[in-house]
Amino acid sequence: MTNSSVNFGFLAKHGDILVRHGALAERYVFDDPNAALVKIRQLAETLARQVAARIGLACGADTTFRDVERSLKDAGLLDQSLAEVMRTLRMAGNNAVHSLAGEQREALYQLKLLRQIAIWFHRTISPNKNFKPGPFVPPPDPTNADAAVKDELQAMREALASKEAELA
C-alpha cells in the first residue's frame, strides 16, 4: 500500500520516495489526519526544492520552504494560484506539526491541493508538458473497508455453518 498511489503514482519516474510520501498521506487521511498533513507538507516541500534545484536556485539546508516558494514565484515557475496552493499546504503542515491539528476533512482537502503541486512538478521537469493525470481519486476510508471485511467474514461463517450442517 505504501508504495503505490492512484493519485501520485505518476511521480514514480522521479523517485520512489515521492510516491511513498503521497501514498502515506493518502493512507493517513482517515486514520491519522495530523500525520497526513505532515506528509503532505513534506512532499510539497520536496517537490518545490527539486524544481528549484533543477533550475539552479540555491536551496541549502538553511533555506526555508517559504524562501523556496518565493524563489520559484520570482523565477516565473509558480503563478499566483499555485503559489497560494503551496502556501496553504505549508501553513496547514506547520499547523499540524506545531499544534497537533488535523481533521479528516482538512487532510482530504490538502491532499487534493498537493496533487495540483505534484502535477505542476511533473509538468515542469518532464518533457511531457501536456501530461493529463486524470481526476483526483479520494482514498478509501478504512472504516468502510473494515465493514466490508466483517461482511465477508460473516458470509464465510454462514457458509461454513451451512457445510457443517450438511455434513452432520
Secondary structure as UniProt FT lines:
FT   TURN            2..3
FT   TURN            6..8
FT   HELIX           9..14
FT   HELIX           16..31
FT   HELIX           33..54
FT   TURN            55..56
FT   TURN            61..62
FT   HELIX           65..74
FT   TURN            75..76
FT   HELIX           80..99
FT   HELIX           104..125
FT   TURN            129..130
FT   HELIX           142..167
//
